[in-house]
């Protein structure tokens, strides 16, 4: 019993120290500056690249023989509405288009903005459908949830920036 008390005490000390260090880091000017730059002052090329790689991997997995989307835990299969091969083609085409946008630096065109919306919609629909249909939630879906957030951020961030610039009275040169 003494060992459990020591482990519990050590764990509490570790968490307290970690939280204090994290609070101290966040209170520093450098931390907010770094987080702000990562959030707002990038063109999201690396995020788009990671999303493209993920889309190509999802396509490969969906092309794999067998029924990947057979969700045995649910009576309703939202992703099963569309055949698995079609999902594979969608993810393959989205991955290729994403690489095209990155390669030719056409990030700010109307096409890429429309594509960002379509990409965010597909990721959100697909991942949320799987999450809704499985209980308990699969821990491995955490990375897919992150990809949903990234896809939605790639779509929404330009509009948030434009609104902020508009409200600040700054006109963009495009």
Long-range contacts (C-beta under 8 A, 24 or more apart in sequence): 40-157, 40-161, 43-107, 44-107, 44-153, 44-154, 44-157, 45-102, 45-107, 47-150, 47-153, 47-154, 48-98, 48-101, 48-102, 48-107, 48-154, 49-98, 49-99, 49-102, 50-147, 50-150, 51-98, 51-119, 51-147, 51-150, 51-151, 51-154, 52-94, 52-95, 52-96, 52-98, 52-99, 52-102, 53-95, 54-95, 54-147, 55-91, 55-92, 55-94, 55-95, 55-98, 56-91, 56-92, 56-95, 56-96, 58-88, 58-91, 59-88, 59-89, 59-91, 59-92, 59-95, 62-87, 62-88, 62-91, 63-88, 63-92, 71-130, 71-133, 71-134, 73-133, 73-134, 73-135, 74-132, 74-133, 74-134, 76-133, 77-133, 78-125, 78-129, 78-132, 78-133, 79-126, 79-129, 79-130, 79-133, 87-126, 90-122, 91-122, 94-118, 94-119, 94-122, 108-158, 108-174, 113-155, 113-158, 116-151, 116-154, 116-155, 117-155, 119-151, 119-154, 119-155, 120-148, 120-151, 120-152, 120-154, 120-155, 120-156, 123-147, 123-148, 123-151, 123-152, 124-148, 124-151, 124-152
